[in-house]
Each structure stands twice: as structure tokens, then as C-alpha cells.
Amino acid sequence: MAEYTLKVRRYQPEAGEGAYWEEFNVELEPSLSVLDGLLQAKDRDDGSLSVRCSCRAAICGSCGMKINGQSGLGCKTQIGEAHEAANRRNGGGNPIVIEPMGNMPVIKDLITDMESTHWEKIRRVTPWLLPHGEPPEREYIVEPESMIDITQSMACIQCGSCVSACLSMEADPDFVGPAALAKAYRFVGDPRDAETRERLHDLAQDPHGIYDCTHCFSCVDACPKGVAPMDQIMRLRRRAGEEGIEDPNSGHNHEMAFVKIIEKKGTLDESALLQESFVPGIKGKLMPGKRAIKEMIASLPTAIRGFRTGKMRSLKVIPGLHHKLPDGAQDEVKAIYAHAQAHREEFNIYIKGEEGAEPEEKEAT
Amino acid sequence: MKLAYWPGCVSRGFTTELHGSMELVAERLGIELVPLERANCCGAGVIAEHNQELADTLNARTLALAQQTDLAMMNICSTCQGAQSECQQRLDADAEYRAHINESLAGQGLEYTKGKDGFSNKNFLWLLVEDYGLDKLAEKVVRPLSELKVGPFYGCYVVRPKERLGYENHPNRDIYLEQVIEVLGGEPVDYAGARKCCGFPVITMNRETSLRQAGTHIGDGIEAGADALVTPCPLCHLNLDLQQPEAAKVVNRDLGLPVLHLPQLVGLALGFEPKELGMHRHIASTGKVEDRLAATPTA
């Protein structure tokens, strides 16, 4: 048995007061969970301490919360580890800090209202199968292998931890978000669904859709089930790109511009990237759209400031004068492009697993 | 200490002061850098979203070029670290996949080898703490940053996902900046944004969200009393420094917080002058840092 202090962010709406912090001392085995600690405090100290929970085994997804700032499940976080995490930079006197999930309104203590930032967004992606044609007499028959691709997104238990952790949603509450987009991929990747292109088009056209993710990996670390929502968002982008779907955020243009620049130059020419992201092929056909013009104008002050300090040397902003890789190296990069474009293999560790401790032949050096 | 060196693209593009200060600092620390002249862009996650195999092969090429030197590899960009580690994790996970990628490199006389003796790919921050050593770094400090309060800004790609980035063996990688700031004599500042996203990846796709992220973190840093932020990621630097005046407009407040590259902060403590470290190239004036340091003469 060990003693721990839980510092809980509390909010009791009936008291008519704002949120406040309260500390609870609990005593339990380090291998027990943070949720066990909270339930002990509720049992021994204050029955009004409110937390949503049910299975206590990371299956039901009820006890999403922030522990030392990290979103996850209270039942899946060992209290001993949470204590260590809280005390990496001092001798051990810090409490374990527990807050309700982020990006959501708080109803009471650790209980959040998941309706507007989670369930509404889940419904927004049409989370059911849209097959075409007459339904079969019995069940749909598909090859088991064709479903493997979506098992990762099917593992979601709707706990909201990823939404809580999402740094895009923190800055843009309209972002469709990691849970809903992972759910969207679950149907985009389903061989029985017949509206794949429509789904991709819908989520690419939404300015707060697939191109609003900042690629911060917060949802990947928060997810207790290994869904890696951000990876699913990247799959949606890949699929949308393969379908050639354009979007108002210039997400697809940006991606294609990046890919082309590296094929041509080997390293990134930022000024070319900026231009090509907004106005692809500017040198050939000067037809920037309304948004492109707006964005180019918006980036002018930054460019001018860059000139003034010498940050952007004059050569740098003229695409085409970027340094090139030495003798023959660029041809090697091009050869890689040819090989990879021909195969387009996608390797998913979640599905394939890792070699683990498999003995690897040591190089005879 | 001799290392294969991958400076990345941005440190030779919009943030030349990073590459420049890294070379100066490495020399003074006694680290010999062997540049990987033939290496290519890491793809920054963008190429992977287009074609994962392409991104993996491009990064396998860079790693293989480094392995060819029989040296460990160093990068100076959180994003390079993240993208290269992601590729390496997939290559290391499966012999068949590795063989497939190596097949593409074979024509160039290159091969990526899993678990090659003595090979690792670490950014300057990890290398400084884990291999160079903070004690040794402390010995090199000639101008302690004793009046300087510094807010760390890591960049997502070196803090998440933990399982991919070696946190099992190095659990403190997300507090190394604080440790380095302390060793250099400065005072690390706690503020909300240290491990959050700078917003750079969506600057062309959702400018307002992007700048709101940058502006919020800079504002939080100022409120917590920081004289400057320090980052090991040049892409973060672009959004936090180059875009700072634009971010200020979006969050509607005065900002004006210097943002230093990690080698610049180390360089100041090693006795280099701000100009040698290219600090005059920054958009947010570094005058505040220089004023503080003026009070601390070089030993």
C-alpha cells in the first residue's frame, strides 16, 4: 500500500460557484488505477465527488479524464505511474492532477457533456453503412482480408479521450475532430460501403474536415485502444488524393506541391511550396482562384518582414534557384519515386504487428 | 564525438541561422559533423499522407547513407526526427517490408540495416543530454544565462507518440529542454504551450487556426514571465517567430517574444555573440535576450 494525493478539479453547479481544486489523500496499491483512487476518495471523504464509470476495465469508455494533463481513461492509468509522472522534476511532493476532459463543457466535477463536441460530430460523418442495390437475402459476404484495414478504427470505444486531447479542436472548435474522422475511415475503408467518394468529397470540402488536422499526434497518445485517429485522418487524405478530390483548404494542392518539389529538387524549397500550394502550375497558367489570391496577399507582410531581416535571402523567394543535390543524387531520389509510385505499399504495424525479439542476423562487421 | 549530420531543409532555407549556429556550437563542443550531402527531405509527414511507401523509402535512403559512414546520425529538427523515426519503426517492424524498401535502394548501393551496431538517429537535444552529457555541457558554459527566463517549446514530433519515440528507454525526453536551460544557467518557465502544436502544419490550409495556436502559446509564455522561448524545431520557429506579428493580429494582443533555436541558446552560454548566431535574422526582436546577457559578462 502507498499513499497518494489526488488534486481534483471540481465543479458543483448546484453550489453556484466556479470550478475549484480539492486535494484528496488515498491509500492503495500502486498497480491499482487512478479511477480506483477517485472511487476511494468518493467512498471515504466526499460522496458528492462525481465521475462517470462502469466497467473499470478499459472496455466501456466511460471514465475519460485528464491525468497530469494527459487525456486517457482513469481505469487504464496506474496510480503509481501517475504519481511518478507528476514528480519527474521534483522529489515526490507533487499531487496527481486530475481534470475533466478538455474541449468539452463540464457538467459536474469530472463529468463532461460529450454531446456537442463528440456525438454531434460522430453523427456528422454518417456513421452507418451506405450500400447500393438490393440488400442480400442474408448477410453481406466479404473476404475477411478486405476488412482487416478497418479493424483499427473499429476498435474505438467512443471514450472521447482523443477529442479531449485534440490540439486542432482547441484552436478551432468546428474541427470535425479525431474520433469522428476515425469513424469516417471505418466506413470509407469498408468494402460494403458504396458511397466512398461522396464521403471523401464531403470531408474534403468541409473547411474543418480532413485538412484541418495539425498532425500533432495528441490523439494517438491519448487513445486507450490504439486507434491512432490521426493515422486514420492521413488515410482519408491519401484516399481523397487518390480520388483527385480538390478542397477549399488547398490541402490536396499542398500535398501534391510538396511531393513534386522533392522529386525535382530532393530538399524542400519553401518559397516554391507556398506558391504551388495556392496556385499550382503558376508559371504555366496564371489563374489563381479567389482564395489563392487572398492567401497570397495574406502572406505578403510575412515575406516582406523576411526580406528586411535577411531571413529570406532574395534568391530564396524565386523558385528555381534552390540548391540541388550533388552529382547524381537527384536521379537516385527519382528512382525511389518510380519504385514507390509503382507499388504504393502501406504497412500498418497495428495490423501486421512487430517482429519483437525476433533474432536479427548480426552484420558481420 | 563524430556524427553523420542531417541539417534538414528548413535550416538551409528560411532559417539559415539554425544551420549556421549549429556548426559553430558543434565545433566549440568538440563535436565533428560529417554532413550527409546526398540525403533528401524527410517528407515532414506530408509525403507519407500521399504515399507511405515513398516517404519510407526516402527516409530509408537517408538512414542508409548515414549507416554507410559507420557513424551515429544527428538531425536538428523535431519534424525530421518524427518523420524519420516513424519510417524507422515500420522498417524495423517487419523483415519483408524492410526487404521491399531495400530493393528500391539496392540500385544505389544502399541498404538500411536494422539494429546496426552503434547506429542511432537523434536530434541535437536528445544527443546533448544522452550522449554528450549535461555535466560535460556545464563545463563548457562560459556565460551562464543567469538572468534569463526561458520557456521550452518542443515541437510535437519529438514528444509524441511516446511509444514510437523511445520514451520507454528515455522517459524524460519531454523534459530535456528544461534540463538544458538549467545547465546553461537559465530558469525554465512552465507555461501551457510547451508541448503543444505550433500550428505550422496547417498554415497553408487553415491560416487562422494555425496562427491562433502560435499566438496563444506565445501569449501564455509571456504571461508566465518568459524572456524568450527556445525550440529544437525550425518549423515551430517559422510559426512562432516568422509569423509572430501575424499571430498577434489573430489573437489580438501584443506579443514580441524572442524565439531562439536550441543551438543559439547553447551558443550564447558558450560565449558566442548574438550576431554570430544569426539572431539579427529573427522577426521578433531578440533585444530583450541581449539586454539580459549584457548584465552577465563572459567568464
HADDOCK unambig.tbl for C-alpha pairs under 7 A between the chains (distance, minus, plus):
assign (segid A and resid 167 and name CA) (segid B and resid 197 and name CA) 6.68 0.50 0.50
assign (segid A and resid 171 and name CA) (segid B and resid 209 and name CA) 5.56 0.50 0.50
assign (segid A and resid 171 and name CA) (segid B and resid 212 and name CA) 6.31 0.50 0.50
assign (segid A and resid 171 and name CA) (segid B and resid 213 and name CA) 6.02 0.50 0.50
assign (segid A and resid 172 and name CA) (segid B and resid 209 and name CA) 5.85 0.50 0.50
assign (segid A and resid 211 and name CA) (segid B and resid 205 and name CA) 6.63 0.50 0.50
assign (segid A and resid 212 and name CA) (segid B and resid 202 and name CA) 6.74 0.50 0.50
assign (segid A and resid 212 and name CA) (segid B and resid 205 and name CA) 6.98 0.50 0.50
assign (segid A and resid 212 and name CA) (segid B and resid 206 and name CA) 6.43 0.50 0.50
assign (segid A and resid 214 and name CA) (segid B and resid 199 and name CA) 6.19 0.50 0.50
assign (segid A and resid 214 and name CA) (segid B and resid 201 and name CA) 5.41 0.50 0.50
assign (segid A and resid 214 and name CA) (segid B and resid 202 and name CA) 5.66 0.50 0.50
assign (segid A and resid 215 and name CA) (segid B and resid 201 and name CA) 6.76 0.50 0.50
assign (segid A and resid 216 and name CA) (segid B and resid 156 and name CA) 5.33 0.50 0.50
assign (segid A and resid 216 and name CA) (segid B and resid 197 and name CA) 5.90 0.50 0.50
assign (segid A and resid 217 and name CA) (segid B and resid 156 and name CA) 6.98 0.50 0.50
assign (segid A and resid 217 and name CA) (segid B and resid 160 and name CA) 5.67 0.50 0.50
assign (segid A and resid 217 and name CA) (segid B and resid 161 and name CA) 6.04 0.50 0.50
assign (segid A and resid 218 and name CA) (segid B and resid 160 and name CA) 6.84 0.50 0.50
assign (segid A and resid 220 and name CA) (segid B and resid 161 and name CA) 6.38 0.50 0.50
assign (segid A and resid 221 and name CA) (segid B and resid 160 and name CA) 6.67 0.50 0.50
assign (segid A and resid 221 and name CA) (segid B and resid 161 and name CA) 5.49 0.50 0.50
assign (segid A and resid 221 and name CA) (segid B and resid 162 and name CA) 6.97 0.50 0.50
assign (segid A and resid 234 and name CA) (segid B and resid 49 and name CA) 5.24 0.50 0.50
assign (segid A and resid 235 and name CA) (segid B and resid 49 and name CA) 6.84 0.50 0.50
assign (segid A and resid 237 and name CA) (segid B and resid 49 and name CA) 6.44 0.50 0.50
assign (segid A and resid 238 and name CA) (segid B and resid 49 and name CA) 5.44 0.50 0.50
assign (segid A and resid 238 and name CA) (segid B and resid 50 and name CA) 5.17 0.50 0.50
assign (segid A and resid 249 and name CA) (segid B and resid 205 and name CA) 4.54 0.50 0.50
assign (segid A and resid 249 and name CA) (segid B and resid 206 and name CA) 6.47 0.50 0.50
assign (segid A and resid 250 and name CA) (segid B and resid 205 and name CA) 5.84 0.50 0.50
assign (segid A and resid 251 and name CA) (segid B and resid 205 and name CA) 5.74 0.50 0.50
assign (segid A and resid 255 and name CA) (segid B and resid 46 and name CA) 5.96 0.50 0.50
assign (segid A and resid 255 and name CA) (segid B and resid 47 and name CA) 6.94 0.50 0.50
assign (segid A and resid 255 and name CA) (segid B and resid 50 and name CA) 6.79 0.50 0.50
assign (segid A and resid 259 and name CA) (segid B and resid 47 and name CA) 5.83 0.50 0.50
assign (segid A and resid 262 and name CA) (segid B and resid 41 and name CA) 6.89 0.50 0.50
assign (segid A and resid 266 and name CA) (segid B and resid 40 and name CA) 5.09 0.50 0.50
assign (segid A and resid 266 and name CA) (segid B and resid 41 and name CA) 6.13 0.50 0.50
assign (segid A and resid 267 and name CA) (segid B and resid 9 and name CA) 5.65 0.50 0.50
assign (segid A and resid 267 and name CA) (segid B and resid 40 and name CA) 5.46 0.50 0.50
assign (segid A and resid 267 and name CA) (segid B and resid 41 and name CA) 4.68 0.50 0.50
assign (segid A and resid 268 and name CA) (segid B and resid 9 and name CA) 5.48 0.50 0.50
assign (segid A and resid 268 and name CA) (segid B and resid 41 and name CA) 6.38 0.50 0.50
assign (segid A and resid 302 and name CA) (segid B and resid 242 and name CA) 6.74 0.50 0.50
assign (segid A and resid 302 and name CA) (segid B and resid 243 and name CA) 6.35 0.50 0.50
assign (segid A and resid 305 and name CA) (segid B and resid 283 and name CA) 6.92 0.50 0.50
assign (segid A and resid 309 and name CA) (segid B and resid 280 and name CA) 6.83 0.50 0.50
assign (segid A and resid 309 and name CA) (segid B and resid 281 and name CA) 4.89 0.50 0.50
assign (segid A and resid 309 and name CA) (segid B and resid 282 and name CA) 6.73 0.50 0.50
assign (segid A and resid 309 and name CA) (segid B and resid 283 and name CA) 6.91 0.50 0.50
assign (segid A and resid 310 and name CA) (segid B and resid 281 and name CA) 5.84 0.50 0.50
assign (segid A and resid 311 and name CA) (segid B and resid 14 and name CA) 6.06 0.50 0.50
assign (segid A and resid 311 and name CA) (segid B and resid 15 and name CA) 6.65 0.50 0.50
assign (segid A and resid 311 and name CA) (segid B and resid 281 and name CA) 5.20 0.50 0.50
assign (segid A and resid 311 and name CA) (segid B and resid 282 and name CA) 6.97 0.50 0.50
assign (segid A and resid 312 and name CA) (segid B and resid 14 and name CA) 5.74 0.50 0.50
assign (segid A and resid 325 and name CA) (segid B and resid 38 and name CA) 5.94 0.50 0.50
assign (segid A and resid 326 and name CA) (segid B and resid 38 and name CA) 6.22 0.50 0.50
assign (segid A and resid 329 and name CA) (segid B and resid 38 and name CA) 5.72 0.50 0.50
assign (segid A and resid 332 and name CA) (segid B and resid 108 and name CA) 6.74 0.50 0.50
assign (segid A and resid 336 and name CA) (segid B and resid 57 and name CA) 6.70 0.50 0.50
assign (segid A and resid 336 and name CA) (segid B and resid 58 and name CA) 6.96 0.50 0.50
assign (segid A and resid 336 and name CA) (segid B and resid 104 and name CA) 6.18 0.50 0.50
assign (segid A and resid 337 and name CA) (segid B and resid 54 and name CA) 6.31 0.50 0.50
assign (segid A and resid 339 and name CA) (segid B and resid 104 and name CA) 6.26 0.50 0.50
assign (segid A and resid 340 and name CA) (segid B and resid 53 and name CA) 5.62 0.50 0.50
assign (segid A and resid 340 and name CA) (segid B and resid 54 and name CA) 4.90 0.50 0.50
assign (segid A and resid 344 and name CA) (segid B and resid 51 and name CA) 6.10 0.50 0.50
assign (segid A and resid 344 and name CA) (segid B and resid 53 and name CA) 5.66 0.50 0.50
assign (segid A and resid 345 and name CA) (segid B and resid 52 and name CA) 6.97 0.50 0.50
assign (segid A and resid 345 and name CA) (segid B and resid 53 and name CA) 5.38 0.50 0.50
assign (segid A and resid 346 and name CA) (segid B and resid 52 and name CA) 5.86 0.50 0.50
assign (segid A and resid 346 and name CA) (segid B and resid 53 and name CA) 6.21 0.50 0.50
assign (segid A and resid 349 and name CA) (segid B and resid 90 and name CA) 6.81 0.50 0.50
assign (segid A and resid 354 and name CA) (segid B and resid 93 and name CA) 4.31 0.50 0.50
assign (segid A and resid 354 and name CA) (segid B and resid 94 and name CA) 6.27 0.50 0.50
assign (segid A and resid 355 and name CA) (segid B and resid 93 and name CA) 5.13 0.50 0.50
assign (segid A and resid 355 and name CA) (segid B and resid 94 and name CA) 5.72 0.50 0.50
